[in-house]
Amino acid sequence: MKNYRMTARQAKAIFIANFDSLPEKVKQAVEFTISNWRELNIEESKFFLSDFGRLPRSPQESDEETRQKLSDAVNTLKKCTEVWLSLENLPQEEWRDVVGYENDYKVSNYGRVKSFKRGVPKIFHVAQDKDGYEIVNISGNGRSRNIGVHVLVAEAFIDNPEDKSQVNHYNGVKFDNCIWNLEWNTAAENAQHALEFGLTKQGSDRPESKLTPEQVIYIRRVHIWRHPKFGARALAKQFNVTRKVIENVVKHKTYKNIP
């Protein structure tokens, strides 16, 4: 029996006939993809479109690989200025008032900031401060100020029951202001995170470094995932550090000066 091959005309007819019966989220994804096909015909954004219905709300709500793929997708869209600044909403994007500027500005769970001050909604161009954080200038009550986008997102979306004072980028990327990459920290927690992720001086260049170059080389050579003797937990106990320190060493996120 000869294999039946659907023509493009037949496929289009079937799609049009059944579009209204598709789930609303599927419709949104289809419309978004068609409108932005040139920008989105890349692997990261395909992942974003297929998985946008289950976005994590914090670093703790999803595995690291999923969070990173979603962040890569969002940051890919950010590079496409035409998409990032012109579209009113991205898939599954949620907007909330900027705390303290409720009538004038909104911020989204993807780190976009929107102004309503001149009557027409406008997505902000962002700048970077000297430390690499994305900032926007907002004004109200007779004064203006530059403020980090990560702070706006955290204040609007993330509970802070312990009244911690700083916002941490979980993956260490300062321009990744998606909600699942942010968490409230104390100054001490932020300093420890910066050390573990190599965001201060790298590895053994620091006088207070916890591991010697020889130990780093040994860990990378012997580490076996979830092994009772050579897994991250066992090696952490052996060298009196946290498991996160070992995992970051193995992934070359820290001690980058050691091959």
ABEGO torsion letter per residue (X at the ends): XBBBBBBAAAAAAAAAAAAAABBAAAAAAAAAAAAAAAAABBAAAAAAAAAAABBBABAAABBAAAAAAAAAAAAAAAABAAAAAABABBBGBBBBBBBGAAAABBBBAAGBBBBAAAGBBBBBBBBBBAAGBBBBBBBEGGBBBBBBAAAAAAAAABBBAAGBABBBBAAGBAABABAAABBBBBAAAAAAAAAAAGABBBEAABAABABBAAAAAAAAAABBBGBAAABAAAAAAAAGBBAAAAAAAAAGABGAABX
